[in-house]
């Protein structure tokens, strides 16, 4: 690999997160007691600096310009910087939401913030991945940090159980990931994602490529909690501290999808590889349909809000797989539609879980739907924010979720011979079904009387996240064209 020092300039968003994260892990030793809350502010500052750097570098690239960095190990294009800014935004939102929850539920662990930034640096690496090697490094950097954060509430048995399940399943998925990458490397003779498509089109070891692609489907299926690899998600989401759950549901899922865009959309896409009975698109469309359906049906039966949102997240993973299949099968608008969807989904997710953090207190976390009865009477602004986020999840206009699903399904309809029309129909029907369980929470908040006064968990940062995320969701719905042009 030829190292060019100029390449570091294009990696400033990653470097900021990594360096500030390491500094915060060390700085934690010098903060005592309540002073640890200052680490949240430093985390937000680092994340915002990374986001600003992403925006600046985005503007320096042409519309379809791509730069190879570090000997093809990383790439820089506009999509990668949009995703980098998204990861920085979700990290900042999680950091703003955390101090109040830490204080209320007594898990004030300072190294949490440094680990969060280091995990986010792995996500940025996935956005810029140009090689199977950097895909693996990015996924492990991201995942190890989240395993640790899930267990940060050390006095909670449920949190410890969630972390153990998440870690064991994640380690299991890593085996599939490594083995799949090894087989694909054996078939292609290169780890470069840019060169891989051409190499595999003329490979003499097609069987290795097919087996490797199927193993990667299993590995990424675990990471995004696609059915039937989803069983860890509801327990992990419920047991983790609520700000960590938000970070997992939004940033981790978005980063895994970013890696799949690089691997399946670029390296394994094109006119040859996805097609046929042994192409990766064949099993992936089935997984997408099952994931959307089972995620929704399971969510309908949940009374626990965090578990309901976990199964909702599983269903959204299936919708994103629809766009991924469309991208691999040649849809030109699929890449922009997926990224737009990730932005809308992440904003709604961070907002919804911020409200969950706000509503719960040490004595009563209020995780059941019945516990939310009468919230609109006592805290109308918070109830309105939650309603906007839930309507976005359900794909209702004029939220960003409506246009996210519209454009993603539209990109799937562009695939030749109508190959994905049936999958679009499955997605539309399930979107209608999902409205039911989202409206259960809305109904409880607005049309049922409270059983007692709410004693919310407050902080300026948490209130800011509750306010800004629904506004962003509405802005995405009112100006979708601007965002599509940005990510296209």
RARAUR-V352963 format. One record per residue. N is the residue number from 1. RES is the residue in three letters. PSI is psi as a letter, one per 30 degrees, with the letter a starting at -180 (NA if undefined). BURIAL is # if it has 24 or more other ideal C-beta (glycine too) atoms within 12 Angstrom, else .. Layout:
BEGIN
[[N:RES:PSI:BURIAL] [N:RES:PSI:BURIAL]]
END
This chain:
BEGIN
[[1:UNK:k:.] [2:UNK:j:.] [3:UNK:k:.] [4:UNK:j:.] [5:UNK:f:.] [6:UNK:f:.] [7:UNK:f:#] [8:UNK:f:.] [9:UNK:e:.] [10:UNK:f:#] [11:UNK:g:#] [12:UNK:e:#] [13:UNK:e:#] [14:UNK:e:#] [15:UNK:e:#] [16:UNK:e:#] [17:UNK:e:#] [18:UNK:e:#] [19:UNK:e:#] [20:UNK:e:#] [21:UNK:e:#] [22:UNK:e:.] [23:UNK:e:#] [24:UNK:e:#] [25:UNK:e:#] [26:UNK:e:.] [27:UNK:f:#] [28:UNK:e:#] [29:UNK:f:.] [30:UNK:f:.] [31:UNK:k:#] [32:UNK:k:.] [33:UNK:b:.] [34:UNK:f:.] [35:UNK:f:.] [36:UNK:f:#] [37:UNK:f:#] [38:UNK:f:.] [39:UNK:f:#] [40:UNK:e:#] [41:UNK:e:#] [42:UNK:e:#] [43:UNK:e:#] [44:UNK:e:#] [45:UNK:e:#] [46:UNK:e:#] [47:UNK:e:#] [48:UNK:e:#] [49:UNK:e:#] [50:UNK:e:#] [51:UNK:e:#] [52:UNK:e:.] [53:UNK:e:#] [54:UNK:e:#] [55:UNK:e:#] [56:UNK:e:.] [57:UNK:e:#] [58:UNK:e:#] [59:UNK:f:.] [60:UNK:f:.] [61:UNK:k:.] [62:UNK:l:.] [63:UNK:e:.] [64:UNK:g:.] [65:UNK:k:.] [66:UNK:k:#] [67:UNK:k:#] [68:UNK:k:#] [69:UNK:k:#] [70:UNK:h:#] [71:UNK:h:.] [72:UNK:g:#] [73:UNK:e:#] [74:UNK:l:#] [75:UNK:l:#] [76:UNK:j:#] [77:UNK:l:#] [78:UNK:e:#] [79:UNK:e:#] [80:UNK:e:#] [81:UNK:e:#] [82:UNK:e:#] [83:UNK:e:#] [84:UNK:e:#] [85:UNK:e:#] [86:UNK:e:#] [87:UNK:e:#] [88:UNK:e:#] [89:UNK:e:#] [90:UNK:e:#] [91:UNK:e:#] [92:UNK:e:#] [93:UNK:e:#] [94:UNK:e:#] [95:UNK:e:#] [96:UNK:e:#] [97:UNK:f:#] [98:UNK:e:#] [99:UNK:e:#] [100:UNK:e:#] [101:UNK:e:#] [102:UNK:e:#] [103:UNK:e:#] [104:UNK:e:#] [105:UNK:g:#] [106:UNK:h:.] [107:UNK:h:#] [108:UNK:i:#] [109:UNK:j:#] [110:UNK:e:#] [111:UNK:f:#] [112:UNK:e:#] [113:UNK:e:#] [114:UNK:e:#] [115:UNK:e:#] [116:UNK:e:#] [117:UNK:e:#] [118:UNK:e:#] [119:UNK:e:#] [120:UNK:e:#] [121:UNK:e:#] [122:UNK:e:#] [123:UNK:e:#] [124:UNK:e:#] [125:UNK:e:#] [126:UNK:e:#] [127:UNK:e:#] [128:UNK:g:#] [129:UNK:k:#] [130:UNK:g:#] [131:UNK:l:#] [132:UNK:f:#] [133:UNK:e:#] [134:UNK:f:#] [135:UNK:e:#] [136:UNK:e:#] [137:UNK:e:#] [138:UNK:e:#] [139:UNK:e:#] [140:UNK:e:#] [141:UNK:e:#] [142:UNK:e:#] [143:UNK:e:#] [144:UNK:e:#] [145:UNK:e:#] [146:UNK:e:#] [147:UNK:e:#] [148:UNK:e:#] [149:UNK:e:#] [150:UNK:e:#] [151:UNK:g:#] [152:UNK:f:#] [153:UNK:i:#] [154:UNK:f:.] [155:UNK:f:.] [156:UNK:j:#] [157:UNK:e:.] [158:UNK:e:#] [159:UNK:e:#] [160:UNK:e:#] [161:UNK:e:.] [162:UNK:e:#] [163:UNK:e:#] [164:UNK:e:.] [165:UNK:e:#] [166:UNK:e:#] [167:UNK:e:#] [168:UNK:e:.] [169:UNK:e:#] [170:UNK:e:#] [171:UNK:e:.] [172:UNK:e:.] [173:UNK:e:#] [174:UNK:e:#] [175:UNK:e:.] [176:UNK:e:#] [177:UNK:e:#] [178:UNK:e:#] [179:UNK:e:#] [180:UNK:e:#] [181:UNK:e:#] [182:UNK:e:#] [183:UNK:e:#] [184:UNK:e:#] [185:UNK:e:#] [186:UNK:e:#] [187:UNK:e:#] [188:UNK:f:#] [189:UNK:g:.] [190:UNK:l:#] [191:UNK:f:#] [192:UNK:k:#] [193:UNK:f:#] [194:UNK:e:#] [195:UNK:f:#] [196:UNK:e:#] [197:UNK:e:#] [198:UNK:e:.] [199:UNK:e:#] [200:UNK:f:#] [201:UNK:f:.] [202:UNK:g:.] [203:UNK:l:#] [204:UNK:f:.] [205:UNK:i:.] [206:UNK:e:#] [207:UNK:e:.] [208:UNK:e:#] [209:UNK:e:#] [210:UNK:e:#] [211:UNK:e:#] [212:UNK:e:#] [213:UNK:e:#] [214:UNK:e:#] [215:UNK:e:#] [216:UNK:e:#] [217:UNK:e:#] [218:UNK:e:#] [219:UNK:e:#] [220:UNK:f:#] [221:UNK:e:#] [222:UNK:e:#] [223:UNK:e:#] [224:UNK:g:#] [225:UNK:h:#] [226:UNK:k:#] [227:UNK:k:#] [228:UNK:g:.] [229:UNK:g:#] [230:UNK:f:#] [231:UNK:f:#] [232:UNK:f:#] [233:UNK:e:#] [234:UNK:e:#] [235:UNK:e:#] [236:UNK:e:#] [237:UNK:e:#] [238:UNK:e:#] [239:UNK:f:#] [240:UNK:l:#] [241:UNK:k:#] [242:UNK:e:#] [243:UNK:e:#] [244:UNK:e:#] [245:UNK:e:#] [246:UNK:e:#] [247:UNK:e:#] [248:UNK:e:#] [249:UNK:e:#] [250:UNK:d:#] [251:UNK:e:#] [252:UNK:e:#] [253:UNK:e:#] [254:UNK:e:#] [255:UNK:e:#] [256:UNK:e:#] [257:UNK:e:#] [258:UNK:e:#] [259:UNK:e:#] [260:UNK:e:#] [261:UNK:e:#] [262:UNK:e:#] [263:UNK:e:#] [264:UNK:e:#] [265:UNK:e:#] [266:UNK:d:#] [267:UNK:e:#] [268:UNK:g:#] [269:UNK:a:#] [270:UNK:a:#] [271:UNK:f:.] [272:UNK:e:#] [273:UNK:e:#] [274:UNK:f:#] [275:UNK:l:#] [276:UNK:l:.] [277:UNK:f:.] [278:UNK:g:.] [279:UNK:l:#] [280:UNK:f:#] [281:UNK:f:#] [282:UNK:e:#] [283:UNK:f:#] [284:UNK:e:#] [285:UNK:e:#] [286:UNK:e:#] [287:UNK:e:#] [288:UNK:e:#] [289:UNK:e:#] [290:UNK:e:#] [291:UNK:e:#] [292:UNK:e:#] [293:UNK:e:#] [294:UNK:e:#] [295:UNK:e:#] [296:UNK:e:#] [297:UNK:e:#] [298:UNK:e:#] [299:UNK:e:#] [300:UNK:e:#] [301:UNK:f:.] [302:UNK:k:#] [303:UNK:f:.] [304:UNK:k:#] [305:UNK:e:#] [306:UNK:e:#] [307:UNK:e:#] [308:UNK:e:#] [309:UNK:f:#] [310:UNK:e:#] [311:UNK:e:#] [312:UNK:e:#] [313:UNK:e:#] [314:UNK:e:#] [315:UNK:e:#] [316:UNK:e:#] [317:UNK:e:#] [318:UNK:e:#] [319:UNK:e:#] [320:UNK:e:#] [321:UNK:e:#] [322:UNK:e:#] [323:UNK:e:#] [324:UNK:e:#] [325:UNK:e:#] [326:UNK:e:#] [327:UNK:e:#] [328:UNK:f:#] [329:UNK:g:#] [330:UNK:g:#] [331:UNK:k:#] [332:UNK:f:.] [333:UNK:f:#] [334:UNK:e:#] [335:UNK:e:#] [336:UNK:e:#] [337:UNK:e:#] [338:UNK:e:#] [339:UNK:e:#] [340:UNK:e:#] [341:UNK:e:#] [342:UNK:e:#] [343:UNK:e:#] [344:UNK:e:#] [345:UNK:e:#] [346:UNK:e:#] [347:UNK:e:#] [348:UNK:e:#] [349:UNK:e:#] [350:UNK:e:#] [351:UNK:e:#] [352:UNK:e:#] [353:UNK:f:#] [354:UNK:e:#] [355:UNK:e:#] [356:UNK:e:#] [357:UNK:e:#] [358:UNK:e:#] [359:UNK:e:#] [360:UNK:k:#] [361:UNK:l:#] [362:UNK:e:.] [363:UNK:f:.] [364:UNK:j:.] [365:UNK:f:#] [366:UNK:h:#] [367:UNK:f:#] [368:UNK:l:#] [369:UNK:e:#] [370:UNK:f:.] [371:UNK:f:#] [372:UNK:g:#] [373:UNK:k:#] [374:UNK:g:#] [375:UNK:e:#] [376:UNK:f:#] [377:UNK:e:.] [378:UNK:e:.] [379:UNK:i:#] [380:UNK:e:.] [381:UNK:e:.] [382:UNK:e:#] [383:UNK:e:#] [384:UNK:e:#] [385:UNK:e:#] [386:UNK:e:#] [387:UNK:e:#] [388:UNK:e:#] [389:UNK:e:#] [390:UNK:e:#] [391:UNK:e:#] [392:UNK:e:#] [393:UNK:e:#] [394:UNK:f:#] [395:UNK:h:#] [396:UNK:k:#] [397:UNK:l:.] [398:UNK:h:.] [399:UNK:l:#] [400:UNK:f:#] [401:UNK:e:#] [402:UNK:e:#] [403:UNK:f:#] [404:UNK:e:#] [405:UNK:e:#] [406:UNK:e:#] [407:UNK:e:#] [408:UNK:e:#] [409:UNK:e:#] [410:UNK:e:#] [411:UNK:e:#] [412:UNK:e:#] [413:UNK:f:#] [414:UNK:f:#] [415:UNK:k:#] [416:UNK:k:.] [417:UNK:g:.] [418:UNK:h:.] [419:UNK:f:#] [420:UNK:g:#] [421:UNK:e:.] [422:UNK:e:.] [423:UNK:e:#] [424:UNK:e:#] [425:UNK:e:.] [426:UNK:e:#] [427:UNK:e:#] [428:UNK:e:#] [429:UNK:e:.] [430:UNK:e:#] [431:UNK:e:#] [432:UNK:e:.] [433:UNK:e:#] [434:UNK:f:#] [435:UNK:e:#] [436:UNK:e:.] [437:UNK:f:#] [438:UNK:e:#] [439:UNK:f:#] [440:UNK:e:#] [441:UNK:e:#] [442:UNK:e:#] [443:UNK:e:.] [444:UNK:e:#] [445:UNK:e:#] [446:UNK:f:#] [447:UNK:g:.] [448:UNK:k:.] [449:UNK:k:.] [450:UNK:k:#] [451:UNK:f:.] [452:UNK:l:.] [453:UNK:k:.] [454:UNK:k:#] [455:UNK:i:.] [456:UNK:l:#] [457:UNK:j:#] [458:UNK:l:#] [459:UNK:l:#] [460:UNK:e:.] [461:UNK:e:#] [462:UNK:e:#] [463:UNK:e:#] [464:UNK:e:#] [465:UNK:e:#] [466:UNK:e:#] [467:UNK:e:#] [468:UNK:e:#] [469:UNK:e:#] [470:UNK:e:#] [471:UNK:e:#] [472:UNK:e:#] [473:UNK:e:#] [474:UNK:e:#] [475:UNK:e:.] [476:UNK:e:#] [477:UNK:e:#] [478:UNK:f:.] [479:UNK:h:.] [480:UNK:e:#] [481:UNK:e:.] [482:UNK:e:.] [483:UNK:e:#] [484:UNK:e:#] [485:UNK:e:.] [486:UNK:e:#] [487:UNK:f:#] [488:UNK:NA:#]]
END
